[in-house]
Amino acid sequence: MDVPLVVIKAGATPTTLITRDNVTTVDVKPVEGILDTTGAGDAFAAGFLVAHLGHASHRDCLVAGHQLAARVLQSPGATMGAR
């Protein structure tokens, strides 16, 4: 495929970002108190894209996605709870 980047996300396993020139892999920090997985993938995408649009490094984009997904995992339904 001729695309600028590909992100491979698979739950708690490391996330990989592939570009034409580089491969970046970031471990997923364990999340305690998981209540619901609904919306976690969408939250990851949102966190990643906001960081990417802000010109963050690829590693920081992946971490931002992980952090937002973790918030959703600790809340019932596709919400982020009160913080």
C-alpha positions, -999 to +999 in steps of 0.1 A: +000+000+000+012+035-008+002+052+024+022+076+046+018+056+078+001+026+093-007+020+129-011-016+142-030-017+175-040-050+192-052-045+228-025-048+254+002-059+230+027-033+218+015-008+192+035-004+160+036+026+137+051+020+102+062+047+078+081+044+046+113+052+065+108+039+100+091+015+124+082+027+159+069+003+186+055+014+219+045-009+248+011-004+263+011+004+300-011-020+320-045-005+328-060-013+362-097-013+369-110-020+334-148-016+334-157-017+298-138-019+264-165+000+245-150+029+227-114+022+236-103+018+200-120+050+190-105+068+220-070+056+209-076+069+174-088+103+188-058+107+211-034+096+184-049+120+157-049+150+180-013+145+188-004+139+152-022+170+140-002+189+167+030+176+150+040+154+180+066+126+174+053+093+163+061+078+198+042+107+215+012+101+192+011+065+202+014+073+239-014+099+236-036+073+221-028+048+248-035+074+275-070+083+262-079+047+256-069+039+292-093+066+305-122+051+285-113+015+297-118+027+333-153+041+327-186+024+320-197+026+284-179+048+259-172+076+283-142+091+300-157+095+335-153+126+356-117+140+358 
